[in-house]
Amino acid sequence: MPAMAKSGANYMNSQLIKMEALLNGFAEGIALDDRGYVSEGSGENIFLIHDGEVVTPPVSSSILPGITRDSVIKICRELGIPVKESEIQRAALYVADELFFTGTAAESDADSFR
C-alpha cells in the first residue's frame, strides 16, 4: 500500500517503530525509507536544522505528506528561513544543530525528551 495513503494497516509500521524505540529507552523512533535515507518519525514528519537551514525529506521518501508539514514549510519560508526538501542521510541526524517532529495527531510528553 502506498505510504501516501492513510490506512489503518499503514500505521502498523509506525506502531512497531515506536514500540522498538520505547523498548530501547528512547522517546521516539526514526524510520528510514527503502533506500536507507531518513523518512519520518513513528507518526510525525521530521525536520532538521543545520547551518540555519531547515531540511526535511521529500514526499518521495516514503513519508505521509500532511497539512502540518506543509504549514511548517510555508511558515519558515514566510519568515525568511531557508527550507530544503532533500534526502537526509542517517549520519546527518548526528551533526544537525536541532531536530523536530511535526504531526497533527502526534502527542508527546515533554518530560520524555529531557
Number of C-alpha atoms within 10 A of each C-alpha: 8 10 15 14 12 12 11 7 10 15 14 12 13 18 14 13 18 21 16 14 16 13 9 11 9 13 18 21 20 19 22 18 15 10 11 13 19 25 28 24 23 23 25 25 23 22 26 21 19 15 8 12 14 21 21 25 23 16 16 15 21 20 24 21 18 15 11 15 19 10 12 15 20 14 12 14 13 10 8 9 14 14 20 14 14 15 19 20 15 15 10 14 17 10 11 15 13 14 15 12 16 20 17 12 8 12 10 9 8 8 7 10 9 6
